[in-house]
């Protein structure tokens, strides 16, 4: 399953987030895969796609960052998969 993660850096401060990432890496448990990410040009939010079969892995990962980041987790599907699923209803 794919998840779009919207991260809002607490206090709008990206420095502690990047410092922890530099020092400790992504802190993702085994089975949680990073796909891609984008950061707003004001460095206040990050949009990240992660993939896993067990959503409990997301909870573990979020716990390691919750002191620095507020998270919104949105399950998503690739556009081609969405188009195929909706096609019979068109």
Buried (B, 14 or more C-beta within 10 A) or exposed (E): EBBBBBBBBBEEEBEBBBEBBEEEEBBBBEEBEEEEEEBEEEBBBBBBBBEBEEEEBBEBBBEBBEEBBEBEBEEEEEEEEEEEEEEEEE
